[in-house]
């Protein structure tokens, strides 16, 4: 932090850059105190000259920053601001002029907010308090999840909230969408947010690490690259038809997400062109009353070499935003039907492969080739993973069929492999204990019931079974 600049200035490719990017968007929607604050001629002059200085030194496009500062000073000298005595009105007028001169919708002047809880402008909890209230009111950006007939998943995403705050919610949303045949993500009311959430959600839609839009920062003269991750929590949806809805309200981070998906050919964009903000900001303190969000970096997409600044993201299917969802549903149903047929074929082929693996494993056990049989059981679990046939529920059903046939080798091999894949699941141990009990292997049944109690002492059934088995010795 450079105290001489009286600013909140942080390294762009650090965690703190992400904070500043997010601050920009929340200032667009969070209401300020309507209390009138008087401002005089001297203060107006100091503010304009300070803004001009910051534009000249920090604005991402140096020539435009310098020109914009000169234009503001010219308006001041011409007396255009002389009649303004209200601090909030002056901030609004300066914002309008800044955006007009720079053609940059991110630039914004505002009065520093205080309230009955945060009473000082330099209180370090001022911004966290404001941000938390906003996030809570917006349900951390995840407005609505829905299932639409035709196996279409719908997510109304109102903001890209910080990943550290909303990661669990994001994972939950992706789990909800993971088995649909088409996905619609609604960005029509999304004014932006955090790049780490963009990256996180993008992970689910690309099979391999993929380069997304990066950030060039004037001060560092460096492009910070952004890539999707190799590992995710949950299931990738790399081939699921994806539709994004946009409007003139879709801004900045929402535009980045749409632009990346369009540039990579991963999604179909439906609606109106977006607002056109491809810069990122730093938050600078002007004086004890004012602060300014000023663009200090710009987005650069690795595919196009450009961005959406001033023009927005142009949809693939141009329709008024108010009918974008209805239009998307029509297209999504067609895509879902086609994709559903592909999934059905894949499921049939998976089941056939698993049938062969089970039959081969049975024969290997009969031939006493135990190690090869167990290796094949492991392959069985890998085969069924993508269609969820390796989940505990289905594994138990498969194993139960072998228990009924009193095929101890197959039943216990499957259930032991289930424990390997779910080592912390008491129910996995309970299934094996029950199988041994059914197969009259009481000592082994007791052993695994005791393991159930070790993992979950409140399991009354396991406790009772241990007592009974011990009493029969």
N, C-alpha and C positions, 0 to 999 in steps of 0.2 A: 504494500500500500504506500503510495506517495503522498505524504501529508501536505506537501507544498501545493499540490494540485487540488486539495480539498475534495477528493473524489473517492469513490469506491472502485478501484481499478485492480483487476485480478488477471492472472495468467490465463489466456484463452483456452489452451488445451488442458487445463486442470479442471477439477471438480467445480471450482468456483465460477468458471465461465458458464457452466450449465445453470447455475443459480441466476446469474445476470440475464441470461437469455430468457429465463422464465419470468423474471421480474417485469420485463418489457410487456409481456402479454397480459399479465394480471392488471397492469395499470390501465388497460383499455376498458375494463369492465367494472372495476371496483369503485363504488361511489365515494366521493369525498365530502367532507363537512361543508355545509352550505353557509357557514358563518362568514360574514363579510370581513375582509382584512384590508386596511387602507395601505396604499403604496404611493410614494411621492416621486417627483421627477428625478431626484438623485438616484433613488433605488432603481427606477426603470433604466436609467442610463448604465448603471453598474451591471445590471443583469444582462442587458443586451451586449455590452462589451465583453463580459465574461463568456457568454454563449459563443460570440464570434471567435474568441480566443480558442475555446474548446473545439469548435468546428475546424479552425485552421490547423490545430495541432493533432486532433484525434480522429476526425471523420474519415471513414474508410476510403473515400475517393477524394484525394487532397484538393484537386482543382475545384470540384463542386463544393467542398467544405469551405474553402476560402471565399468563393463567390457568394455562397449563401450567407456567410458572416457579414460580408460587405453590404449585401442587400438589406439585412436586418439593421445595420447601422445607418444606412441611407434612409430607411423608413423612420428611424428614431430622429434623425437630424431634420427630416421634413416635417416633424410634428405629428406624425400619424398615430403616435401612442399618447399624445399629451392629455387627452380627455379620459384616459383609463386610470382610475384610482383604486379599483378593486383587484386584489391580488389574484383571485381565481380567474377573473375575466382576462387579466393580462396574460396569465399562463395559457389560457385557451387561444387567445389571439396569436401569441408567439408560436404555439403549436401549429396553428393553421398556416402561418407564414413559413415556418420551418418546412412543413410538408409540401407546401406549394413551391418553394424555391429549390428544395433538394429533390423533389419528387420521391421522397422516401417516407413511407407511412409509419416507420418505426420511430422516427425522431419525435420526441414529445417532452414538453415542459409541464411540470406540475408543482403545485404547492405541497410542501412536506406535510404529511398528515399526522395529527396528534388527536388523542381522544381521552376519555375519562380514565382509561387504563394506562395508555402510553402518552405521557404528558410532555416528553422532551423529544426534540427532533433527532438527537443523536443517541437515543436509547437503542441499544443493540437488539432489543426484542421487538422493535417497531415493525420491521418487515416480516419476521417470522410470525408474529401475532396476526398481521393482516393476511398473510398467505395462508396460514392454517385455517382461518375463518372462511376464506374463499374456497379452499379445497374441500372443506367439510360441507359447505353449501352446495358444491357441485358433485358430491359423492366421488371426489377424487377423479373426476373426468368420465367415469364409466356410468353414463346416464341410464342406459337400458340394454339388456340382453334379451333376445327373443328368438323363438323358433317359428319359422314361417312354413306353411304347408308346402311340401315338395322337398323337404329336408334342407331348407335354407337357413343359415344362421345369420342373425342381424345384431350388430353392435352399434349403438349410438354413442360415439366417443366425443365428448364435449371439450376435452383438453388433454394434452400429453403431460400428465402430472409427473413429478420426479419419481424415478424408478425406486429410490430408497423409501419413498412414502407409499407407493401404490403397487409394488411388485407383486404382492400376493393377489391383489385384485386383478392385475394383468394376467397372471398365470391362470387364475380361475376363469377369466373370460376366454382365454385361448383353449383351455380344457373344454369349455362349453361348446366352442366352435369346432373342435377337432374332428368330430365324426359327421359333420354336415357334408352335403354334396355341392354346396355353393355358399359363399360368404358375402354379405353386404356390410361394409363399414361406413357409417354415416358421419361425414365430417362437415356437414352444412352449417353447424353452429359452433365449430371449433376454431377459436382464435389463435391457437398455437400451443406452445409449451416447451417441454424439455427434450433435447436430442437423445438423451439416454433411453427415454421411453420409446422414441421412434426406432432406435436401433434394436431394442429388446423385442418389440412387436414384429419388426421386420425379420428377425431370426426365424420365425415360424413359417415364413413364406418363401425361403430360399434353401435349396438343398445343401449348397456348399457356401463357405465364407464368401460374401459378395460385398464389393465396395459400394458404399452409399455416398450421398452428397457430403463433401468435406467443407471445411471452413478456412478461408484465407483471412488473416488478420493484418491490418496495416502495420501496426507497431512491430510485430514479430517478423513480418515479411515471410510467412510460412503457411503452407496448407496442411492443416491437421486432417488426416484421412480418417474415415469412419468405415468400419467393416462389420458385417454380421458375424455372429459367433459360431464356432464349431459345435458347441454343446448348448442344448436348451433343456428346459424343464417341461417335459411333455412331448407331444407328437408334432412333427413338422407337417405342414399342409402345403407342400410345394406344388402340387398339381391341382389343388382345389380351385375352381373358378372363383376369382376375387373381383368384387365390384366396389368402387369407392364413390361416394356421393359428395359433391362440392357445391358451393355457393359463393356469392360475393363476400360472405362473412368468413369463409375459410381463409386462414391467414398463417403465414410464417411456418411454424413446425407442421401444421396440418398440410400446408402446401408442399413442404419438403417430403413428407410421407407420400403424398400423391405423385409428386414429380419423380421420386425414385421409382415407385412402382410402375409408372408409365414409361419412364426411360428404359427400364429393364424388361418391359413387355409383360410384367407380372400381373397387372390389374387393368380392368376397364373402368375409365373415369366417366361418370354420368352426372350431368347437372349444368350449372353456370360456371364460367371462368372464375377462378379464385381472385383474391384481392391484390396479390402481387407484392409480397414482402419477403425478400430473400436475404436481408441483412441481419446481423446480430448486434446487440447493443451492450454498452457499459452504462452503469448508473453513476452520474457525476453530481456532486453537491455544488450548487452555484453559490449559495450563501445560506444563512440560517433559516431561510424561508422557502427557497426553491431548490429543486433538483431537476436533472434532465436525463432522459434516456437518449443516447446518441449512438448511431451505428458506427462501429469500429471494425467490423468484419463483414465478409460476404460469402454466400454459399457458392460452391463450384461443384457441379455434378461431373463424375468421371466419364460418363457416357457422352453427354452433350458438350461438355466443356463450358457450359453456361449455367444460367439459373432462371428464375421466374420473376425477378425484380421488375416491378412496373407493369408487367403484362399478365401475370398470374399463370396458373396451370390451366391449359385449354383442354376441356373434356374430350374424350373420344366420341361421346354421344351428347350433343348439345341440346338440353331441354331446360325449361325454367326449373329453378331449384325446388319449387313447391310440388312438382310432379316427378322429381327425380327418383323417389323411392318406388312409386308405382311403376315407373319405367324400368327400374332396376329389377324389380320382382319378375317382370315379364322375361327379361333377358336371363335372369338367374334361374328361373324354372327350366328354361330350355337347356341351359348349361348343366344344371343339376341332373336332369334326366339323362343326358349324355354321359356325364361323369359317373352317375349311379350305375349305369350298365357296365362301365369299365371296372368299377369296384366289385360288382357282382361276379364278374369273370375272375378277378383276382382272388376273391374269397373262395370260389369253387376250386381254383387251382391250388390254393393254400390247403384246403381241406383234403384234397386228393394227395398232396405231398405228405401231410401229416398221417393220413391213413397208411401210406406206404412205410413211413418211418415207424409207426406203431407195429405193423406186421413184421417188419424186419427185426425190431427190438425183441418181440416175442420169440422169434425163431432163434435169435442169438442167445437169449436166456435158456432156451431149451437145449441149445448146443453147449451151454455152460461157458459161453464167451462173454463173461460178465462185463469186463471193461469196455468192450466194443458196444455192448447193449446200452450201458450207461452213457457212453458218448453219443449214441443215437438219440437217447432221451433228451440230452442237452440240445441237440440239433432240433428236436421236436419243439422245445420251448422257443428257440430262436425263430423257427418258422412261423409259429403262431403269434409272435409278439405284435406284429403290425396290425393284425385284425383282432387283437385282444383275446385270442383263444389261449394265451398263456397266463391269463389272469387267474388269481386264486379260485374264483368262482367256477370257471370252466375246467380248471385243472382238477378240482375236487370231483366234478361230475365224471370226468374221464377216469380218474382213479377209482371212483366208486363202482364203475362197471367192472373193473378188474377185481375189486374186492368181492363183489357178488359172485364172480366166477371162481373165487378163491385162488386167483392167480397172484400169489404173494410177491413174486419177483417184480412183475410189472407195476402193481399197485404201490408197493413201497418205494420202488425206484422213482416213480413219478412224484410221489409225495415228498421224498427226500430232496429231489431236485427243486420242488416248490419251496422248500425251506431255504435252500441255497439262494434262490432268487428273492426270498422275503425273510431274511434272517431275524427281523425284529417283530414278525407277525406271530402273535400267540396262537391265532387261529390256524396257521399253517402247521404248527406243532400239534394242535388239538386234532386236526384231520388225520395226521399220521398215528396219533395215539388211538383214535377211534378205529382206524384200519387194523392196527395190531390187536385191539380188543376183539374185533369181529373175527379175526383170524386165529383167536385163542392163543395169542402170544402175550400173556398177561404181564410178564416182567418188562417187556419192551413197551407195552401200553402204559404201565406205571411210570417208566422212565420219562416218557414224553408228556404224560399228564403233569409230572413234576416240573418239567420245563415250562409248561403252560403257566403254572403257578408262579414260577420264577419271573416270567415276563409280565404276568398280570395276576397279582395276588388276590384280586377281588373276584376271580372266576369261580363261582360256587360249585359249578358242575365238576370242574377238574378237581377241586378240593374233595368233593364227595367220592369221586372215582378213586382217588389215591387212597382214601380211608378204606374203601371196600376191597381194593386190590391187596392192600397190606394185611387186612384181616383174614384173607383167604390163604395166606402163606402158612 
